[in-house]
Amino acid sequence: MPSRDAASAARRAAPTEALPPEPIKDHLGLIAEMTRVFAASHDAHTVAATALERITLHVGAEAASLFLLTDDVETLVCTACYGPVDITGLRIPANAGIVGRAVLRQEGLIIRDVRNDADFGSAIDAKTGFTTRSILVTPLSVGRDQLGAIEIINKASGDGLFSPDDLTLLETLGRAAALAIHNTRLTERLVAQERERHELELAAEIQRDLLPGAGAHDFPIHGINIPARAVSGDFYDILTLPDGRIWFNVADVSGKGMNAALLMAKTSSLFRCLAKSAEHPGQLLGAINNELCETNSHGMFVTMVGGLFNPATGKVRLSNAGHEPPLLFNLTDQSFTAIAADAPPLGIAAGIAGPDGFPTIDLNLNSGALYIFTDGLTEATTFGGGMLGIDGVRALIRDHAETPPERRLRSIAGAVKLPGQSLRDDLTLLVVEDNGPMRPQSVADVAENATAAGEIMRLRVPARADRLKLIRTATEQAARFCGAEAAWTADLVMAVDEACQNVIRHAYGGRTDAGDIVIDFVATVEALEVHLMDFAAPVDPAAIKPRDLSDVRPGGLGVHLIRSVCDDARFVPPPAGVGNLFKLTKRLGTQIKGR
């Protein structure tokens, strides 16, 4: 039995198997270094080129290439290479060649002699002059995402043949490279998305600046625009001319996204620029059409309604180029008239409008309103889940006809804009209102309506509190026609307002749908008469008496006020015995001007 010292000596003389051979240590060092470089860099091309050089030299090969799949996964493109021939940019079908086979099977391949492989294509060698003898290739993938492959060509050392150890090394480095490429692509996408989000926010801000600001509550035109996404292909504009007439439009650009937004901005700018010199809407739309056709390269077009409104007359001249038919709403009988398009959209063909421009139509609003909207309203989803449609639009207009215009538009849009949900399409809505007696009138305008019998004007309105402002304005205009002083006019306005309130509250009982008030302003030689007629049940004039001023109870002082500022205020028999007729007379003290 050998001694303990002899056994120890034998162990010291035996080879040490715990220490790895030098090549394996070199492999581990290269793997560690390449993994660190892949993880630390975001420049995939530079890292790939460096890695290919290190791998090629380590394996002792002549050349190497990195092929990556295109987004449609149909083509492999050489994005980096190392060796005597530069094949960067080379494209091969993803299912062809030895590289394509490795990607398709998702397995590494050792091709010791390419002449014996049917998938080897010699066309590249013939073109470059390089001779391929053997190939080592490993696919690149992360999970189920296939990225491409790394190919090593012609081992120069030893017997000239690649070994399984070479393939193991390449597969290990390939996994690290695939992860680095995958992470780099994710980073690039995040950067691109952030850049796009910022650009969309900027574009949306620019679009908002292009829209007109909110007008005064009594301004005759109001609009609203709600984008379905960050940017909108819809727009509207309002432009007041020095003579008081007002240009307006509503337009919808075909398509979605940034191209539609850019065309929207261009069309909006053209409208504002060309409107200042255009004679009528048809001429303006024709000029915009020709400009768009000169530079429109995306096959896009614009539907547009353009109009010119004269607040002094309540008349609109309108041109419709392929847009949704606007609705003319008659406030008196709640009826609608649709204004169909009689011209094609803008941007399709130059010169189609002819020298006179697109066709126009003249409308008299007659104290009504004109509604113009995009298909984002008619095609919007209601709270019930169905499509609103044109009948739904009409119903919403009727339901909100009595609310102020800005709130009215928000209410109509709110009926289809579900909280927390986006619209299916951009929504734009604009209303043009004829304010009737509220619009400024000259003495000549009032005189034109006066009859030979001395009647200055007649006003018929629903017996509702929201019509009192119209009545007060009409009274002011009638007094102006008579040349009355401001204090005299203020007294008469107060008396007429009080009398009308009595009709609304007492004769009709405050019911908003009870009936109308007809007001005639009649000029005589010495006075202005105001005849207030309603169609309620007849009242007993003897029962209507002013209350004693010493009685501080609320109510009952209206009659006293009316009689204190008017020279005469009394009921007279109404025509045909229907309703009530209350006559107020206020003397001017001097002859009426022009009589």
Summary of the structure (lengths in Angstrom):
residues: 595
radius of gyration: 42.7
end to end distance: 153.4
largest distance: 154.6
contacts: 1863
relative contact order: 0.06
helix: 39%
strand: 24%
